[in-house]
Amino acid sequence: MQNKGLVRVFAILFGLVCIYQLSFTYLTYTKEKEAEAYALAKHPEADASKLRDTAEKTYLDSIGKDPIFANFSYNDAKSKELNKGLDLKGGINVILQISVRDILEGLANDSKNPAFIQALDAADQTQKNSQNTYVEDFFVEFEKIPDAQLASPDIFANKNLSDDITFDMSNDVVKPVLKRRIDESVTSAFEVLRKRIDKFGVTQPNIQRLGESGRILVELPGAKDVDRVKKLLQSTAQLEFWDVENAQELGIFLSRMNEKLKKELEAKEGKDIKEEVVDEVTESEKVLDTVQADTTKTDADAEIEKLLADSEDSTDVETQVNPINDLIGPPSVGGALISVAIKDVEQFDEYLNRKDIRSLLPQALRYTKFAWSKPEKDGERVDLYALKGNRDEVPELSGGVITDAAQSYDQVNNVIVTMQMDGKGAKKWEEMTGRASQTRGQIAIVLDNIVYSAPGVSKGPISGGRSEISGDFTVEEGQDLANVLRAGKLPASADIIQSEVVGPSLGQEAIDSGIMSFGIALVLILIWMIFYYGKAGAFADVALVVNILFIFGVLAGLKAVLTLPGIAGIVLTIGMSVDANVLIFERIKEELAKGKSQVDAIKDGFNNALSSILDANITTGLTGLILLFFGTGPIKGFATTLLIGILTSLFTAIFITRLFIDGYGKNGKELAFSTAVTKNLFKNINIDFLRKRKIAYVISAVIVLAGLGSLFTQGLDEGVDFVGGRTYTVRFAKDVVPTDVEKDLVAVFGSAQAKTLGANNQLKITTKYKVDETGEEVDSEISNSLFTALKPYLADGMTYDEFSNGDEDKQEGIMRSMKVGPTIADDIQQAAFISVIGSLIVVFLYILFRFRRWQFSLGAVAAVFHDVLVVLGVFSLTWKFMPFNMEIDQAFIAAILTVIGYSLNDTVVVFDRIREYFAEHTGWPLDKNINGALNSTLSRTLNTSLTTLLVLIAIFIFAEPLRGFMFSLIIGVLVGTYSSLFIATPVMYDTVKKVGLKEKKKTEE
């Protein structure tokens, strides 16, 4: 090997850089352990987890800027540590969909143009199964409408867009303008969310735009309060200031409203009573037909009269009901109109929104706007305010004038939010407060259509633009509201279309299981390499440990996120990286068997193995790149670690192992590449693989057809990733029976599934209830309904907050949850399909480029198709009775692509040796060359498969959340090893043979 000194220096420097990068993780770990011990000593009570969380944060904040090592503070180290994903640390991952419809409606000034509304409604429906952006589907639907013009004065050629769009523009000219304005709005939403998240208080948050779809990814590792995060992300922060109408002037309206509804109720009940009387009279007449003949008609008349009398009495009772007066109570604060029980708000709103009811308002109050107050903490009633509206329903002053906001306290120590307005806002605020002062009126501060406070103004106009919002706030609510106001309002609604919430205790369990599987797999590999290759295996083990250091160091340096699938990717990389050393050692053994000196054998062994190593790793790397491009969340973590591992394993196997081997033999020491037990293994093997290919075809055909039959009949256990819905991992204090729980859930949600996940006290619950609906209110409703349905199975006294939100010690309740909307589920399906097909095409082209014969590419792709169908078939045949989760989700797609990569890795090594045999033995028949190549690679094939299987089985046993993922990989490795010998090579042989015969006949003619 040339430039050994340079390689040695580079390896040492690179290793030191990796240690440096990882040292920050160690420093933060030690300080966080100190904070944990401090919090535990301060709050040792079992139920004081939230107090301990606060104490930990306070402790870390207090030491955050103090130097802890070489002038690096805890805050510095925290910003440079190895990032842990949600499944290891706990936290929240959401994808927000910024409503492009809202943006378009805003740009069109809320146009009521029929063509515009029709196109928007059609685009809403198309989006459910479309891969286009919303605006592209809107344009398509708009073009379908005859003579519809985007530049119509009542659509986009309005005063707000007058600088960009004029009425004489064609649709094609308007479209790019609208796309640009939409992109600006999404960028604005991104910045608003980023500002909110920066002030939220989690470390290492991640927020990024996802293409041009209007989607924004938000990751908050360590966040525990799910409801608080969702409110923060989805709140539009529509802050408005309205004058409050005099409550006395609306008293007549309420009275009229009550009388009208009362008469409607009386009329309805009278009709029902008449129908009931007729029914009962008819029944009485039937009774008369069966009585004795001497029964007189007078008796019958008396019975009918009695029924009518009872009905009249009943009517008198019912007419005492007052539909409005019976619902309302006195307001809890001055200035409000009435108060209503929270449960009756929906009914009251229905009344207020009726046109015939609003027509009862006096002419001077016809534009009155009604709004409810924020519910008092643990209260049961809310107040109704009447606001002075206008024809355009636009407030005099809105939140756009707010330049700063902060959480503070009033004179009696209640939490408030103070606000500062800009110059324009301050002037308008002075006008409004001056007017209110003169009329002894009030100004309502309304946020997202909820009245937070309605202070009176008694001391004249307020200048300077300062104001405050009071209400029944907690400190956190006050901080969040100030954060939202300071960041500004979202330009459109933001709906959570995909979310994943992982509790911190579940994350710690994942770390423990990941470390356990990682350690066991590593030990097994190290022992096996020494057992099989002796001292050479020990050198490979050193290179392997260096490889692990490099992987983690690069991850830390690149600020990549380590996930549980990422750990699986590292462990799998370790297993597969052994393949490079196995290839090298096997080639060295072949060269030694030819009688070469050790120095020459080592040199030629490394050189001859290089082509196979590169081809095998490039094909695996190509599938990893496709996975990285199309995957999301943890799948990107898996792909990232796999790609990093491929690069580092190549370097360590080719250079680090070579340094040790050359260094050992420089003084003439002999190095055996086997042990006494393994010295003669796989020698003099002469299996006729091609003769057995027809048997293999039959076996494969039976397995594939059985799998296809199962796929078409009972299908696969598709997860919410692909079909949409919500899924919850719920842990109970005691073992539960899934069928019993499922019955209770079906009674609440209509449809639901409950399956045991791991231990018998843990269930995976899935439902499609309201899957098409988004919003924080819907999420909260479903979470509350879940809590109610599961309450009989939960510990006595458990509250909803304890059930839904997480803390470090949580062992019962929702441990993990995931939501996928139908639109993004369809996108995930399409991305999965494209990634699998794309990887096959890319690999076909690469093998064609490397081997110059399409028959090699055909054989490789046939083997890959075979392997994928076998894995799918096994999952379809076994998912109903396997004791672990076998859902088809994004992780499964990662497994399929890994199987593709592994199968290709194995196949390419075999093909590379076949090509070498063709060059060396030009006089041999085709079948002899191929059989010879297969037998010569058998040791490498089985060795690599065995080491990889050891790794996968270790993860399968100890990492329970990854069992389905690992099971698919185990099946993939087994079938991939088989297919490289009995599918890929025979298919290549049969096609080459047929083409060769045709060419021979042409030559003879």
Disulfide bonds with the S-S distance in Angstrom:
none
